[in-house]
Amino acid sequence: MNIATKIVTTLLLGSALLSGQTLVTVNGTAISQADVDTALMNATQGRFNEVPVEKQAEFRKQVLQQLVAKELVYGDAEKTGILKSKEFKDEYKKVQERVKKELAIQVWQKKELDKVKVSDKELKSYYDKNKEEFDEKESVHARHILVKEESEANAIIGELKSLKGSVLKDKFIELAKSKSTGPSGPKGGDLGYFTQGQMVPEFNDEVFSMKVGTVTPSAVKTQFGYHVIYLEDKKAKAVRAFTEVKSFIEERLKMEKFKTIMKTKMEALQKTATIK
């Protein structure tokens, strides 16, 4: 099996692979799922999950190919004596010094941050004074079937009209997978939870007026086509409980205290330093 074929084969396994499992070996060096995941998170600044689902597989393939290419180039560099050259050694020494300084700063900052403590009283006080920060807007969990023609949407509604409960939901998912032209079709039309204003106005107004477990009585027209909507769940507006947001508040207050402490610390260090 050549490398290109092996890459495609491993990608087809997708998330079923364990993070430590080897995807491909290049001249004896293993590249694991964890290596690919780390590279993906770095490339997207930790937001790989926000990449559209339909593009994730291709993105993974590209990253794996890049990691393979790096190993090939590094291997050739070793063979051709690059690692023993004066140019490499000089540049490597500069990188080591730079990394040494940056790492020392990071470890120092972490030790200083770990010293910062926030009491439960401070946490509760912040929560009580800033509850509006923890408001959860009304949200809905919906599915939809997107088609081009109004007649097709109405035909789907007619097929669902007499159904109720789990039978209705199961049939809707089935039809979404076979008929929907939208990207959520393969997932049974699932749009997940969303709040007011996240969808286009026509879709938004309709879905927030629906009852849970029902389908739109007529096709909903938007700039994308005609929608048949199924409302799976609805959550009323609420304030998140203190226990839910406690850790978030703690991190925020710790950082605020840390900034104040660092300001004082830097002023003290400057007074004892020789700066010309």
C-alpha positions as CSV (number, residue, x, y, z in Angstrom):
1,M,0.0,0.0,0.0
2,N,1.6,3.4,-1.0
3,I,1.5,6.4,1.3
4,A,-1.3,8.2,-0.6
5,T,-3.6,5.2,-0.4
6,K,-2.7,4.7,3.3
7,I,-3.5,8.3,4.1
8,V,-7.0,8.0,2.5
9,T,-7.6,4.7,4.2
10,T,-6.7,6.0,7.6
11,L,-8.9,9.1,7.1
12,L,-11.9,7.0,6.4
13,L,-11.6,5.6,9.9
14,G,-12.1,9.2,11.2
15,S,-12.9,9.6,14.8
16,A,-13.0,5.8,15.4
17,L,-9.2,6.0,15.7
18,L,-7.7,6.3,19.2
19,S,-5.6,9.4,19.7
20,G,-2.5,7.3,20.2
21,Q,-2.9,5.1,17.2
22,T,-0.5,5.3,14.4
23,L,-1.9,6.6,11.1
24,V,1.2,6.3,9.0
25,T,4.9,5.6,9.4
26,V,7.5,7.6,7.5
27,N,10.9,6.0,7.4
28,G,10.3,4.5,10.8
29,T,8.8,7.6,12.4
30,A,5.2,7.2,13.4
31,I,2.6,9.9,12.9
32,S,-0.4,9.4,15.2
33,Q,-4.0,10.7,15.4
34,A,-2.8,12.8,18.4
35,D,-0.2,14.4,16.1
36,V,-2.8,15.3,13.5
37,D,-5.2,16.6,16.2
38,T,-2.5,18.8,17.7
39,A,-1.6,20.2,14.3
40,L,-5.3,20.9,13.5
41,M,-5.8,22.7,16.8
42,N,-2.7,24.8,16.2
43,A,-3.7,25.6,12.6
44,T,-7.2,26.7,13.7
45,Q,-6.1,28.4,17.0
46,G,-8.1,25.8,18.9
47,R,-11.3,26.2,16.9
48,F,-11.2,23.1,14.7
49,N,-14.7,22.1,15.9
50,E,-16.0,25.3,14.3
51,V,-14.8,24.1,10.8
52,P,-17.9,23.0,8.8
53,V,-18.3,19.2,9.2
54,E,-18.2,18.6,5.5
55,K,-14.7,20.2,5.3
56,Q,-13.2,18.5,8.3
57,A,-12.2,15.3,6.6
58,E,-10.4,17.2,3.8
59,F,-8.7,19.4,6.4
60,R,-7.5,16.3,8.3
61,K,-6.2,14.8,5.0
62,Q,-4.2,18.0,4.2
63,V,-2.7,18.2,7.7
64,L,-1.6,14.6,7.6
65,Q,0.0,15.1,4.2
66,Q,1.9,18.1,5.6
67,L,3.2,16.1,8.5
68,V,4.3,13.3,6.1
69,A,6.1,16.0,4.0
70,K,7.8,17.4,7.0
71,E,9.2,14.0,8.0
72,L,10.4,13.4,4.4
73,V,12.2,16.7,4.3
74,Y,13.7,16.2,7.8
75,G,14.9,12.8,6.9
76,D,16.6,14.1,3.8
77,A,18.2,16.9,5.8
78,E,19.7,14.3,8.2
79,K,21.0,12.3,5.3
80,T,22.6,15.3,3.5
81,G,24.4,16.5,6.6
82,I,22.3,19.6,7.3
83,L,22.2,18.9,11.0
84,K,26.0,18.9,11.2
85,S,26.4,22.1,9.2
86,K,27.6,25.4,10.8
87,E,24.6,27.3,9.5
88,F,22.2,24.8,11.1
89,K,24.1,24.8,14.4
90,D,24.2,28.6,14.6
91,E,20.5,29.0,13.9
92,Y,19.7,26.1,16.3
93,K,21.6,27.8,19.1
94,K,19.6,31.0,18.6
95,V,16.3,29.1,18.7
96,Q,17.4,27.3,21.9
97,E,18.1,30.6,23.6
98,R,14.8,32.1,22.5
99,V,12.8,29.1,23.6
100,K,14.7,28.9,26.9
101,K,13.7,32.5,27.7
102,E,10.1,32.1,26.6
103,L,9.7,28.9,28.5
104,A,11.2,30.3,31.7
105,I,8.8,33.3,31.4
106,Q,5.8,30.9,31.0
107,V,6.8,28.8,34.0
108,W,7.4,31.9,36.1
109,Q,4.0,33.3,35.2
110,K,2.3,30.1,36.0
111,K,3.9,29.9,39.4
112,E,2.8,33.4,40.2
113,L,-0.7,32.8,38.9
114,D,-1.0,29.6,41.1
115,K,-0.3,31.8,44.1
116,V,-3.4,33.9,43.5
117,K,-6.4,32.8,45.5
118,V,-10.1,33.7,45.3
119,S,-12.4,33.0,48.2
120,D,-15.9,31.5,47.9
121,K,-17.3,34.8,49.3
122,E,-15.7,36.8,46.5
123,L,-17.0,34.3,43.9
124,K,-20.6,34.5,45.2
125,S,-20.5,38.3,45.6
126,Y,-19.5,38.6,41.9
127,Y,-22.2,36.3,40.8
128,D,-24.9,38.1,42.8
129,K,-23.8,41.5,41.4
130,N,-23.4,40.4,37.8
131,K,-26.2,37.9,37.2
132,E,-27.1,39.5,33.8
133,E,-23.8,38.1,32.5
134,F,-25.2,34.6,33.0
135,D,-28.5,35.1,31.3
136,E,-29.4,32.3,28.9
137,K,-31.6,33.4,26.1
138,E,-34.6,31.4,25.0
139,S,-33.3,28.7,22.6
140,V,-34.7,25.9,20.4
141,H,-33.4,22.6,19.0
142,A,-34.8,22.2,15.5
143,R,-34.4,20.0,12.4
144,H,-35.2,21.0,8.9
145,I,-35.5,19.7,5.4
146,L,-34.4,22.1,2.7
147,V,-35.7,21.7,-0.9
148,K,-35.8,23.9,-4.0
149,E,-39.5,23.8,-4.8
150,E,-42.5,24.8,-2.6
151,S,-44.5,21.9,-4.0
152,E,-41.9,19.4,-2.9
153,A,-41.8,20.9,0.6
154,N,-45.6,20.8,0.8
155,A,-45.6,17.1,-0.4
156,I,-43.2,16.3,2.5
157,I,-45.5,18.1,5.0
158,G,-48.4,16.1,3.7
159,E,-46.4,12.8,4.2
160,L,-45.8,13.8,7.9
161,K,-49.1,15.4,8.7
162,S,-50.8,12.3,10.3
163,L,-47.8,11.3,12.3
164,K,-47.0,12.1,16.0
165,G,-44.4,11.6,18.7
166,S,-41.4,9.4,18.0
167,V,-42.9,8.1,14.8
168,L,-43.0,11.7,13.4
169,K,-39.4,12.4,14.5
170,D,-38.1,9.2,13.0
171,K,-39.8,9.8,9.7
172,F,-38.7,13.4,9.6
173,I,-35.0,12.3,10.1
174,E,-35.4,9.6,7.4
175,L,-36.8,12.2,4.9
176,A,-34.2,14.8,5.8
177,K,-31.4,12.3,5.0
178,S,-33.0,11.3,1.7
179,K,-34.4,14.6,0.5
180,S,-32.8,17.6,2.1
181,T,-30.3,19.6,0.0
182,G,-28.9,21.4,3.1
183,P,-25.5,20.5,4.7
184,S,-27.4,19.1,7.8
185,G,-29.3,16.6,5.7
186,P,-26.9,13.7,6.4
187,K,-27.5,14.4,10.2
188,G,-31.3,14.1,9.8
189,G,-31.6,17.8,9.3
190,D,-30.3,18.5,12.9
191,L,-29.4,22.2,13.5
192,G,-28.8,21.8,17.2
193,Y,-29.7,24.5,19.7
194,F,-29.8,28.1,18.6
195,T,-31.2,31.4,20.0
196,Q,-33.3,34.2,18.7
197,G,-31.7,36.0,15.7
198,Q,-29.2,33.3,14.8
199,M,-31.2,32.2,11.8
200,V,-32.6,34.2,8.9
201,P,-35.8,36.2,9.9
202,E,-38.4,34.0,8.1
203,F,-36.9,30.8,9.6
204,N,-36.4,32.4,13.0
205,D,-39.9,33.7,13.4
206,E,-41.5,30.4,12.4
207,V,-39.5,28.1,14.6
208,F,-39.8,30.2,17.7
209,S,-43.6,30.2,17.3
210,M,-43.9,26.4,17.1
211,K,-44.8,23.8,19.7
212,V,-42.3,21.1,20.6
213,G,-42.8,17.9,18.6
214,T,-44.6,19.5,15.7
215,V,-43.8,20.3,12.0
216,T,-44.5,23.5,10.2
217,P,-48.0,23.5,8.7
218,S,-46.7,25.0,5.4
219,A,-43.4,25.5,3.6
220,V,-41.2,28.3,5.0
221,K,-39.5,30.3,2.2
222,T,-36.0,31.9,2.7
223,Q,-33.2,32.9,0.4
224,F,-31.9,29.3,0.5
225,G,-35.1,27.6,-0.7
226,Y,-38.2,26.1,1.0
227,H,-37.9,24.6,4.5
228,V,-39.9,22.0,6.4
229,I,-39.1,22.5,10.1
230,Y,-39.5,20.1,13.0
231,L,-39.2,21.5,16.6
232,E,-37.4,19.0,18.8
233,D,-37.0,21.0,22.0
234,K,-37.4,24.5,23.5
235,K,-35.6,26.0,26.5
236,A,-37.0,29.1,28.2
237,K,-34.9,32.1,29.1
238,A,-33.0,31.4,32.4
239,V,-30.1,32.5,34.6
240,R,-27.3,29.9,34.9
241,A,-26.9,28.6,38.4
242,F,-23.9,29.7,40.5
243,T,-22.5,26.2,40.6
244,E,-22.4,26.1,36.7
245,V,-20.4,29.3,36.4
246,K,-18.3,29.2,39.5
247,S,-15.1,28.0,37.8
248,F,-15.6,30.6,35.0
249,I,-15.9,33.4,37.6
250,E,-12.9,32.1,39.5
251,E,-10.7,32.2,36.4
252,R,-11.9,35.8,35.7
253,L,-11.2,37.1,39.2
254,K,-7.9,35.3,39.4
255,M,-6.8,37.0,36.2
256,E,-7.9,40.4,37.4
257,K,-6.0,39.9,40.7
258,F,-3.0,38.6,38.7
259,K,-2.8,41.7,36.5
260,T,-2.8,43.9,39.6
261,I,-0.1,41.8,41.3
262,M,2.0,41.7,38.1
263,K,1.9,45.5,37.8
264,T,3.2,45.8,41.4
265,K,5.8,43.1,40.7
266,M,7.1,44.7,37.5
267,E,7.4,48.1,39.3
268,A,9.5,46.4,42.0
269,L,11.7,44.6,39.5
270,Q,12.3,47.8,37.6
271,K,13.5,49.6,40.7
272,T,16.1,46.9,41.4
273,A,17.2,46.4,37.8
274,T,19.9,48.2,35.8
275,I,18.2,49.7,32.8
276,K,20.2,52.1,30.6
